[in-house]
Amino acid sequence: MLLSCLFLVTYCLILCGNLLIITLVSTSRNLHTPMYFFISQLSISDILLTTNIVPFLFQILLTNEGTITFIGCITQFYFFCGSEAAECLLLTVMSYDRYVAICNPLHYTAIMTGRHCVIMSIFCWISAFSLNLIESISAAKLIFCNSNIIDHLFCDLVPLLELACSDTFIIELEIYLLSIPTLIIPSTIIIMSYTYIVLTVLRIPSSTGRQKAFSTCSSHLTVVSIFYWTMLSVYVVPIKGRTATTSKILSLLYTVFTPFANPFLYSLRNKDIKKAIQETIYKRVIWKNIHNC
């Protein structure tokens, strides 16, 4: 019951925090910029991820077991992989946005137009869910003839492959190939973008200018670090000697902790979002007073 209450509070905070960001970016004119547009898209990805995972955790925690159909398991796996891939691609686009803003500021408005931002966002969503559809179909074609008990908190890839009694070479090959456009290329772009950003910032003569330039991308860099650290700790670091409990705890880092931390990192450390919240509260107070009068 204690863990159930903890996850319920966390899930509510995730929904409220991310919905607040989406609402503020949609309604506040000060936040109608490419950076905040992509932040709102990232919030949508976080809501989709946690809504796909956390509600089923309630059933597991309350009953100490959970039952899911085969179709439901594959569906959960598909939306889990799709939302994770979308977040990875969105973080890449956000790093490119920061690169253009700092390294090529004179052409920023010409490059990062509203139309271009929408196109890049649509590309991220379509690419993420299209590529992971291949992986999900391959997982659905596996033959499961042994145990039907998944010793995990949700239908993840590794637990599914452990239950399969058919040859998993093809799907493992697909995973490595699909990781190129969804993980390797995005991470390379992020590293290159921040390399150029750091080199450009170091050329700024004044310390105030350097600090201001770094502050514009500090929140994004923090989110990227948390996201990739948790993903690498689960899927890249060798799992030999790792217990099932450790794997479950690590999986919670990128399915619950990261979506929980993102809104606070972007709101508590961002003056524009703070200002938008204050203006929204002020307008509501004024409207309430007028209505009462």
Secondary structure, 3 states (H helix, E strand, C coil): CHHHHHHHHHHHHHHHHHHHHHHHHHHCHHHCCHHHHHHHHHHHHHHHHHHHHHHHHHHHHHHCCCCCCHHHHHHHHHHHHHHHHHHHHHHHHHHHHHHHHHHCHHHHHHHCCHHHHHHHHHHHHHHHHHHHHHHHHHHHCCCCCCCCCCCCCCCCHHHHHHHCCCCCHHHHHHHHHHHHHHHHHHHHHHHHHHHHHHHHHHCCCCHHHHHHHHHHHHHHHHHHHHHHHHHHHHHCCCCCCCCHHHHHHHHHHHHHHHHHHHHHHHHHCCHHHHHHHHHHHHHHHHHHHHHHC
